Amino acid sequence: MPLRELFHLTYEAFTAHRLRYALSALAIVVGVAAVVLLSAIGEGTRLAIVDQFTQFGTNTVAINPGKTETMGLPGMVTGTVKPITLDDARLLSRLPNIRGTVPLTTGTAIVKYRGLSRRVYVIGASSEVPTVWKTHVSVGQFLPEMDWDRKQAVAVLGPKLKRELFGEKNALGEAIRVYETRFRVIGVMEPKGTFLGFDLDDLVYIPVANGMQLFNRVGVDELDFVISSPEDIDPTVENIRTILAERHENNEDFTITSMTDMLNVIDRVLGIVTNVVAAIAGISLVVGGIGILTVMWIVVNERTAEIGLVKAIGATRRQIVSWYLFEAALVAVAGALAGLAAGFAAAGALSAVIPGLETAIHPTVASIALGMSIALGLGAGIAPAIRAARLDPVAALRGE
């Protein structure tokens, strides 16, 4: 049967029973819109989290004291472990392919300037923070390059802390107190934003030796390295593991986490969550297919005489099947396209209305939703189409 005739017959059927076909397509609309919207939220969340981590670069490796199976977080490991020392950091920093090293210790302290005070994170670090963490100084300079064991009473402020303590006044050269220790401000960082809820602009950097003294630490809380290229990460990590284990009496009482490993874990976890949510939303697509099946079955019953007449004038079974499958597929396609439009619109509206919520629609998801809708439409139309094709024309006319 020519395509033009199929369109003509389908158009007549749609105009005669608008509400019936509209309700049948509505289930597909809801299903596709739900799949697109939930997938967009999941993909947007994944991209936002990946962006949070990659702001520090993708070639970074972190070492934390204590052995864990996920991330080495200070204070999360029980038992006695050998601390990671500045001597460990110096030795590892000489390995090939390591382009920057940051030994750091962290804690919270009250920072005072004249009559103002604020409790913030204090980070004891080295001069290579801008290289390793991909951050920059806005005014002044960062911590000077010096031996990590050396103490020097200098500090670099985050932009938010500078604003809270000094307002619009120039902070360079001013003296602040971290607890009761006096530090001279030598720089202010550029805004960095937040990282998983942690405000990177509301803190103060001091030399790592000062940080270890301030928080009474015998070792560092973390060692951060930047590797020359992604291809060098795995061999460098193995070298670090071997050397550090030997220095710790052949005991691997530390955790090494590379940014690539972390991103892979995030991708896997969020990918599974997104797929599960999309699959749940896809159940409504199946419901839509059942709706099309029901409508097409009713249509066959109502068109018994018409089918008999068409077969009596020479229509073949194949033509009858094509006719009804085309109707079912067209209902599914119309519903899918409307569902895609609704899903895109809903995703955009959510991003505009809810601050911080990002949505991203992957083209593959839209293609899969459209393909599933067509497949469901064709699948739902097969049984009614075959039933219509098998009707005996004489019996059909007589029954009517």
C-alpha positions in Angstrom: 0.0 0.0 0.0 1.5 3.4 -1.0 2.7 5.6 1.8 0.3 8.4 0.7 -2.7 6.1 1.1 -1.5 5.0 4.5 -1.3 8.6 5.7 -4.7 9.3 4.2 -6.4 6.4 6.0 -4.6 7.1 9.3 -5.5 10.8 9.1 -9.2 9.9 8.6 -9.0 7.5 11.6 -7.3 10.2 13.8 -9.8 12.9 12.9 -12.8 10.6 13.5 -11.5 9.5 17.0 -9.3 12.4 18.2 -9.9 11.8 21.9 -9.2 8.1 21.8 -5.9 8.4 20.0 -4.9 11.4 22.1 -5.4 9.5 25.3 -3.5 6.6 23.9 -0.6 8.8 22.9 -0.7 10.6 26.3 0.7 7.6 28.1 3.7 7.7 25.7 4.1 11.4 26.3 4.3 10.9 30.0 6.7 8.0 29.7 9.1 9.7 27.4 9.0 13.0 29.3 9.7 11.2 32.6 12.6 9.3 31.1 14.1 12.4 29.6 13.6 14.6 32.7 15.0 12.1 35.2 17.9 11.2 32.9 18.6 14.9 32.5 18.7 15.4 36.3 21.0 12.4 36.7 23.3 13.5 34.0 23.4 17.1 35.2 24.2 15.9 38.7 27.0 13.8 37.3 28.5 16.6 35.3 28.3 19.0 38.2 30.1 16.6 40.6 32.8 15.8 37.9 33.2 19.6 37.4 33.7 20.0 41.2 36.5 17.5 41.2 38.2 18.4 38.0 38.6 22.0 39.0 41.8 20.8 40.8 43.0 19.0 37.6 42.7 15.4 36.5 46.4 14.4 37.0 46.4 14.6 40.8 47.2 11.9 43.3 46.5 12.1 47.1 48.0 10.0 49.9 46.4 9.8 53.3 47.6 8.0 56.4 45.6 4.9 57.3 44.3 2.2 55.0 40.8 2.5 53.6 39.0 1.0 50.6 37.6 4.2 49.3 39.0 7.6 50.2 41.6 8.2 52.9 40.0 10.8 55.1 41.8 11.9 58.3 40.0 10.7 61.4 38.1 8.0 59.6 40.6 5.2 60.3 40.9 3.4 63.6 44.0 1.8 64.9 47.6 3.0 65.1 49.3 3.9 61.8 52.7 5.4 61.1 52.4 9.0 60.2 53.3 10.4 56.8 56.2 12.7 57.4 57.8 15.6 55.6 60.8 13.3 54.9 58.4 11.0 53.1 57.1 13.9 51.1 60.6 15.1 50.1 61.6 11.6 48.9 58.5 11.1 46.9 58.6 14.5 45.3 61.9 13.5 43.6 60.2 10.7 41.6 60.1 11.0 37.8 56.8 12.5 36.4 55.9 14.3 39.6 55.6 18.0 38.7 54.4 19.4 42.1 54.0 18.3 45.7 51.9 19.7 48.5 52.2 18.3 52.0 49.3 19.7 54.0 47.8 19.7 57.4 44.3 21.1 58.1 42.2 22.2 61.0 39.9 24.9 62.2 41.0 27.9 64.2 39.8 31.4 65.1 41.4 34.1 62.9 41.5 37.5 64.5 42.2 41.0 63.1 41.8 43.8 65.6 38.3 43.5 67.0 37.1 41.0 64.4 37.3 37.3 64.5 36.2 34.3 62.4 36.5 30.6 62.8 37.7 29.1 59.5 39.7 26.3 58.0 43.5 26.7 58.3 45.5 24.9 55.7 49.2 24.3 56.3 50.7 23.8 52.8 53.7 24.4 50.6 54.4 27.0 47.9 53.2 24.6 45.1 49.5 24.8 45.9 48.8 27.0 42.9 50.5 24.4 40.6 48.9 21.3 42.1 45.4 22.7 42.9 45.0 24.9 39.8 44.4 28.0 41.9 45.7 31.5 41.6 46.6 34.5 43.7 44.6 37.6 43.1 46.7 40.1 45.1 50.2 39.7 46.5 51.9 36.4 46.4 51.4 32.8 47.6 53.6 31.2 50.3 57.3 31.6 49.5 59.3 28.6 48.3 61.3 27.3 51.3 62.2 24.1 53.1 59.0 22.5 54.5 60.5 22.2 58.0 61.0 25.9 58.2 58.4 28.1 60.0 57.6 31.5 58.7 54.8 33.8 60.1 53.2 34.5 56.7 49.6 33.8 55.6 47.5 33.9 52.4 43.8 34.6 52.8 40.8 33.3 50.9 38.8 36.2 49.3 35.8 35.7 51.6 37.9 35.7 54.7 39.7 38.8 53.5 36.4 40.6 52.8 35.0 39.6 56.3 38.1 40.9 58.2 39.3 43.8 56.0 36.3 44.8 53.9 37.6 46.9 51.0 40.9 47.8 52.8 44.2 46.4 51.5 45.1 43.4 53.6 48.7 43.0 52.4 51.2 43.6 55.2 48.6 43.6 57.9 49.0 41.3 60.9 46.4 38.7 61.8 46.3 36.1 64.6 45.6 32.5 64.2 44.7 31.5 67.7 47.5 33.5 69.4 50.1 33.2 66.7 50.8 36.3 64.7 51.0 36.0 60.9 51.6 38.7 58.2 49.3 38.7 55.2 51.2 38.4 52.0 48.5 37.5 49.5 44.8 37.0 48.8 43.6 34.2 46.6 41.2 34.4 43.6 37.6 33.2 44.2 37.4 29.4 43.9 33.9 28.7 45.0 32.7 25.6 46.9 33.8 22.0 46.7 31.2 19.5 47.9 29.8 22.1 50.3 33.3 23.2 51.5 33.9 26.9 51.0 37.3 27.2 49.4 37.2 31.0 49.7 36.8 31.1 53.5 40.1 29.9 54.7 43.7 30.8 55.4 47.0 29.2 54.1 50.1 29.1 56.3 53.4 27.2 55.8 53.0 23.5 56.6 55.5 23.5 59.4 53.5 26.3 61.1 50.3 24.2 60.6 51.9 21.1 62.2 52.9 23.1 65.2 49.6 24.9 65.5 47.6 21.6 65.4 50.2 19.6 67.3 50.8 17.1 64.4 53.8 14.8 64.0 52.9 14.1 60.4 50.9 15.6 57.6 47.2 14.9 57.0 47.7 14.5 53.2 50.2 14.6 50.4 49.0 15.9 47.1 50.9 15.4 43.8 50.4 16.5 40.3 51.6 14.0 37.6 53.0 15.1 34.3 50.4 13.2 32.2 47.4 10.8 32.7 49.5 8.0 31.2 52.1 8.3 33.9 49.6 8.1 36.8 49.4 4.3 37.2 53.2 3.7 37.1 53.8 6.6 39.4 51.2 5.4 41.9 52.9 2.0 42.0 56.3 3.6 42.6 54.8 5.7 45.4 53.2 2.6 47.0 56.4 0.6 46.9 58.6 3.3 48.3 56.2 4.4 51.0 55.5 0.8 52.1 59.2 0.1 52.5 59.6 3.2 54.6 56.7 2.0 56.7 58.3 -1.3 57.5 56.6 -3.1 54.6 53.2 -2.1 55.9 50.8 -0.4 53.6 49.2 1.7 56.2 48.2 4.5 53.9 45.7 5.2 51.1 46.5 6.4 47.6 43.7 8.0 45.6 44.1 9.2 42.1 41.7 11.7 40.5 41.0 9.3 37.6 40.0 6.5 40.1 37.7 8.9 41.9 36.1 10.1 38.7 35.6 6.5 37.5 33.9 5.6 40.7 31.7 8.6 40.5 30.8 7.8 36.9 29.9 4.2 37.7 27.8 5.0 40.8 25.9 7.9 39.2 25.5 6.0 36.0 23.9 3.1 37.8 21.6 5.5 39.7 20.6 7.3 36.5 19.9 4.1 34.6 17.8 2.7 37.4 15.8 5.9 37.7 15.3 6.0 33.9 14.3 2.4 33.9 11.6 3.0 36.5 10.4 6.0 34.4 10.4 3.7 31.4 7.7 1.5 33.0 5.3 4.2 32.0 6.4 3.7 28.4 5.3 0.1 28.7 2.0 1.3 30.1 1.7 3.5 27.0 2.3 0.5 24.8 -0.5 -1.3 26.5 -2.7 1.7 25.9 -2.0 1.6 22.2 -2.7 -2.2 22.1 -6.0 -1.6 23.8 -7.0 1.2 21.4 -6.0 -0.7 18.3 -7.9 -3.8 19.4 -11.0 -1.6 19.9 -10.4 -0.1 16.4 -10.3 -3.5 14.8 -13.7 -4.4 16.4 -15.3 -1.2 15.3 -13.9 -1.5 11.7 -15.0 -5.0 11.0 -17.2 -4.0 8.1 -14.6 -1.6 6.7 -11.9 -4.3 6.9 -14.3 -6.8 5.2 -15.0 -4.3 2.4 -11.4 -3.5 1.8 -10.5 -7.2 1.6 -13.4 -7.8 -0.7 -12.1 -5.3 -3.2 -8.7 -6.9 -3.2 -6.6 -5.7 -0.3 -4.1 -8.3 0.8 -3.3 -9.4 4.3 0.1 -7.7 4.1 -1.6 -4.4 3.2 -4.0 -4.7 6.1 -1.2 -5.4 8.5 0.8 -2.5 7.2 -2.2 -0.2 7.6 -2.7 -1.0 11.3 1.0 -1.1 12.2 1.4 2.3 10.6 -1.4 3.7 12.7 0.1 2.2 15.9 3.6 3.5 15.0 2.3 7.0 14.2 0.5 7.2 17.5 3.7 6.2 19.3 5.9 8.6 17.3 3.5 11.5 17.9 3.5 10.7 21.6 7.3 10.3 21.7 7.9 13.7 20.0 5.5 15.4 22.3 7.2 13.7 25.3 10.6 14.8 24.2 9.4 18.4 23.9 7.8 18.2 27.3 10.9 16.6 28.9 13.2 19.3 27.4 10.9 22.0 28.6 10.5 20.5 32.1 14.3 20.1 32.4 14.9 23.7 31.4 12.2 24.9 33.8 13.7 23.0 36.7 17.2 24.5 36.1 15.7 28.0 36.0 13.5 27.6 39.1 15.7 25.6 41.4 19.1 27.3 42.2 22.1 25.0 41.8 20.1 22.3 40.0 21.8 21.5 36.7 20.2 19.4 34.0 21.9 17.9 30.9 20.1 15.8 28.3 22.3 13.3 26.6 21.4 12.8 22.9 21.6 9.0 23.4 18.8 9.1 26.0 16.5 11.0 23.7 17.3 8.6 20.8 16.7 5.6 23.0 13.4 7.0 24.3 12.2 7.7 20.7 13.3 4.2 19.5 11.6 2.5 22.5 8.4 4.4 21.8 8.3 3.3 18.1 9.2 -0.3 19.1 6.4 -0.3 21.7 3.9 1.1 19.2 4.8 -1.5 16.6 4.8 -4.3 19.2 1.4 -3.2 20.5 0.0 -3.0 17.0 1.1 -6.4 15.8 -1.7 -8.5 17.4 -4.6 -6.2 16.3 -3.1 -5.9 12.8 -2.8 -9.7 12.4 -6.3 -10.2 13.7 -7.6 -7.6 11.2 -5.7 -9.3 8.4 -7.2 -12.7 9.2 -10.8 -11.6 9.2 -12.9 -13.3 6.5 -14.4 -10.5 4.3 -17.8 -12.2 3.9 -18.1 -13.0 7.6 -17.0 -9.5 8.5 -19.6 -7.9 6.3 -22.3 -10.2 7.4 -21.3 -9.7 11.1 -21.6 -6.0 10.7 
